[in-house]
Amino acid sequence: MTERIFADCFERVEKAVEAVLAKSGSISGSFPRVGLVLGSGLGALADQLEDPVVVPYAEIPGFPLSTLQSHAGKLILGSLAGCPVACMSGRVHLYEGYTAAEVCLGVRVLALLGTEILLVSNAAGGLNPNWQAGELMLISDHINATGQNPLTGPNREEWGPRYPDMSQAYCPDLREMALEVARKSGLRLNLGVYAAVAGPSLETPAETRALRFMGADAVGMSTVLEVIAARHMGLRVLGVSCLTNKNLPDCMTKITEEEIIRIAGRAGQDLAALLTGILKQLSDRQRRT
């Protein structure tokens, strides 16, 4: 029974790849080498893609569908800053009832279609007391506190090794590129560790204190499982968090989903400028090689 469940997941990925290729046709002769994953309240960047080909998740067989209004639920193929991209506008989460493997299905589809670089974003609560809501954090490393892993179960050898190395989950070269873009653009870009929890309940003061003690600078309910799957398949990864609130365990205040989305949308303007600058550098680098 367990083997059948994992076989079904493998088949869903393969059928999704076939469906995307059928719906998108031949885009400039090859699939975009850069993938974007846009988190809660951060989908505005997808509207800036040029010559977009939109494939709703609902039209991709076996593709998990988001239950959240803040996630558009569509794959968009196009160009941004001169760089061909495949943009996942919206994702799914463990707390929606999906398995770790299903959470990562979209990333695996991008990898099998030829994507080599993954730029992933999220909305997160800030744990570092020196940072403010509305700022961006470049992810240097992560802590998987979800209790789950997308690699659990049989390994698909053609996708990646049984025990993938995670000593550099986030590409140092891409991080340096992001920091350079931020400096030139005058954007404040913090550098820190992202912790992922299963959710959907927000953290208690004790949990906040524990995560901070573990070394986390921000906490959210996404990204880490996707990054594990991406690295398993050999993708280079860059991660950015939009800090939507400040978690101070000794004086925590209530926050609502609406407030999180509002602040993420505001920070999303800086995120769009940062990612656009990175894509331009990747495009320029590609032309020189």
N, C-alpha and C positions, 0 to 999 in steps of 0.2 A: 504493500500500500504506500509506504513512504517513498519507495523508488518511483512509483507511478506519479506521485505528487511532483517530484522534482523533474521527471520527464515531461510532465505537462508544462512546467515553467520553461524548460528549454524549448519546447515546441511553440509556446506563446511568443517567445522572443523571435524565433525564426519566422513565424507567420507575420509578426509585426514588421519585420524587416522587409519581407516581400510586399506587404501592403503599402508601406511608405514609398518604396521604389516604384510601385505601380501608380500611385497617386501623384508622385512628384515628377515622374519622368526623368529624363537625363538633364540634370542641372549643370550646365557648363561642362558636361562630360564626366563629372565626378561628384561625389558627395563632399560637402564642406568639411574641412579638416578641423574646424573649431566648433565645439558645442557649448551652448549656454544653458544653464538651469537657473530660472528666475523664481525666487521665493515669494513669501507673503507680501502683498502690496508693492511688489517690485516689477510688475509686468509691463510698465509703461515703456521700457526700453524696447520691447518687442515691436511696438508701433513704429519705431524708427528704421526698421529693416527696409531696404530697397528691393524692389521686384520680388515681393514676398509670395511664396507658395504656402498656403495655410492648410494643414491637415489636422482637423479636430481629433482629439484622442478617441472620441466615440466612434470614429470611422476607421480606427486601427484595431483589427481583431485581437482580442485578448489583452488590450492595453488597459491598465487600471485607471479608473476615473476619479478625479478629485471630488470630494463632497463639500468643498469650501468655496464660498463666493469670491474670495480674494485670490483664487487660482483659476486662470482662464481655461486651462485644459486644452491646449492646442500646441502642435509642433509647427514651427514656422521656419521655412527655408528661405534664405535670401542673402543679402549682403549688408554689411555695416562697416563703415570706415574703410571701404575697399577690400574687406576681408569676407569671403564666403563663410556663412555660419548656419548652424542648425540650432534653433532656439526652442527649448522646452519652456513654454509660458505656463507655469504651474507644475506642481508635483503632488505625490501622495505621501502619506505618513503612516507610521505604525499605528497611531491612535485612531486612524479611520477604520482599522480592522484588517489592514493589509499585512501580509507577511514581509519579512526582510527582503526576500527574493523579489516580491512584487514591487516593493518600494524602489528597487534598483533596475526594474525592467527597462525603463526608458533610457537610462545610461548605457545599458548593455546593447540596446538597439542602436544607439548612436555609434558605439564602438564598432559593431559589426558592419555598419554602413561606411566606415572609413574614418571616423573622427579620431584625431590624434591628441587633441588638447581639449580639456574640459574646464570651463570657467563657471564656477558654481557660487550662488549667492543665497543668503537667507536673512531673515529677521531674527534678532537674538536679544536676549536680556543681558545688559552689561553687569559684570561682576567686579571688574577693576574699578576701585573707587576714584581713580584719577581721571576716568573718562566720563563723557556726558551722553545722554540720549540724543540721537540724531547724528552721531559720529559713525565713521566706518572703521572696521577692524579687518586687517589683512590676516588671514589664518596662517599661523606658522606651524601649528600641530593641532591634534585633536585628542579628546578623551571619549571613548565609546562607553557611555553609561546607560545605554538602552537595554543591555542584557541580551541583545541579539546580534547576529552577524549574517550577512547575506551569503557567506561562503559555507554555512552549515549545510551538511548533506553531501551527496556525491559531487565530486569535482569534474567540471567539463574541461579536460586537458587542453583542447584547442582554444579555450577562452583564456586560460592562465594556469599557473602552478598551484598545487595543493596548498602550499604555504608561502604566499606572496610576501615579500619584504615590505615593511611599512616604515623603515627608518627615515625615509624622505617622502612622506605621503603627499606633501605639497611641494611642487617643483621650485627649488631655489632660484633658478634662472628666471622663471615667471614672476616670482616674488620681487626680485631685483628690478625687473621691468616695471611692475606695478608701483614700486616705491619711487622709481625715476619719474614715471608719469605723474604721480601725485605731487612730487617736488616741483616739477615744471608747471603744473596746473594750479599750484597753491592750495591743494586739497589736504586736509588733515587726515592722515591714514595711520591709525594705531596698528601695532603688530602684537598678536597674542594667540592664546590657546582657546579653542572652541570645544565645549563639552556638549554632547548630545544626550538627551534623556528621551524616554518614550512618550511622555505626556499622556493626555492633554492637560492635566492639571498643572498649574504653575508651581514654582518651587516654594517650599516653606522656608522660613528663616534658617532653620537648622540645615536643610539641604543646600541652601545658598552658601552657608558658611563652610559646609563640607566640600562643595565643589571648588570654592575659592582656595581652601586648604590644599586641595589636590593639584592646584596650579592653573585652574581655568580662569580665563578673563571674560568669557561670554558663555551663555548657555542657550540652547535652542532644541528643537525637536526634529531636526532634519540633517541633511548634508553628509554626516559621517558614514552612514551605510552606503550612500551613493559613491563616496570617495573610495571606500574599500573596494567596491565593485569595479570602479574605474581603474584603480591601480592594479587590481587583479588582471585586467585586460590590457594593461600596458599604457594607459593614457597618462599624459602629464596633466597635473591638476593645479589650479589656482582657486582659492576660496576667499570670499569676502562676506563679512557680516555687517548688516545695518543694525546698530544698537538702538533699540526702540524704547528702552527704559533702563533705569539704574537700580539694580538689586543691592540694597544695603541691609544686611541681615538684622542689624540692631534698630533700624527705623524704616522698615519696609512699608510701602504704601500700596494700596490696591491699584490694579491696572486692568483695563478692559480690552477685549479684542479690537474694538473700534479705535481705541487710542494707539494700540500697536500698529494697526494698519495705517493710521494717519501719519504717525512719525516715520514709519517705513517709507511711505510715499514721499515724504519730505526729504529723507536721506537718499531716496532713490535717484534724485537729481544728481547728487554727487557720485553715486554708484554708476549712473549712466555715463557721466563724463570720464570716470576712471576706466570703465570697461571699453568705452569707445577709443580712448587713448591707447590702451593695451592692444586692441585689435588693429589699430593703425600701425603700431610698431611691428606687430606680427606680419601684417601685409607688406610693410616696407622690407622687412627681413626676408620674406619669401621672394620678393622681386629681385633682391640682390643675390640670391643663391641660384 
